[in-house]
């Protein structure tokens, strides 16, 4: 199982709305994440907008590709894009760059 961690930056003026959206993620989106191999997925948000994502998956590239092929992901990403500071205008799911794991205690 691959452990994946990534960072994104939520716009400071949108933090409250971002939290509200994630308190009510669409059931169809949750189903798509599970069906495409996203497990133990968590998002952590710091008060300055730093977002830390963590998930476990058999194959991150395949999990991303699976989500990219769903209509619900396209709709979700279009609605969520304005929440993020994104260099080059990349969608949030395109801007997820995995961090290099340097230590793990199991």
Residue pairs with C-beta under 8 A, 6 or more apart in sequence:
1 39
1 56
1 57
1 58
2 56
2 57
2 58
2 59
2 60
3 54
3 55
3 56
3 101
3 104
4 53
4 54
4 55
4 56
4 57
4 60
4 98
5 52
5 53
5 54
5 98
5 99
5 101
6 52
6 53
6 96
6 97
6 98
6 99
7 50
7 51
7 52
7 53
7 97
7 99
8 51
8 53
8 84
8 86
8 92
8 95
8 96
9 49
9 50
9 51
9 84
9 85
9 86
10 18
10 45
10 49
10 50
10 51
10 83
10 84
10 85
11 49
11 82
11 83
11 84
11 85
12 48
12 49
14 82
14 83
15 45
15 47
15 49
17 83
18 45
18 83
19 45
21 79
21 80
21 83
22 43
26 72
26 76
28 72
29 72
29 73
29 76
32 67
32 70
32 72
32 73
33 41
33 67
35 66
36 62
36 63
36 66
36 67
36 70
37 57
37 58
37 59
37 62
37 63
37 66
38 55
38 57
38 63
38 67
39 55
39 56
39 57
40 54
40 55
40 56
41 53
41 54
41 55
41 56
42 53
42 54
42 55
43 51
43 52
43 53
43 54
44 51
44 52
44 53
44 54
45 51
45 52
46 52
49 85
53 96
55 63
57 63
60 98
64 93
64 96
67 73
67 93
68 93
73 93
77 91
77 92
77 93
78 91
80 92
81 91
81 92
83 92
84 92
84 95
86 92
86 95
87 95
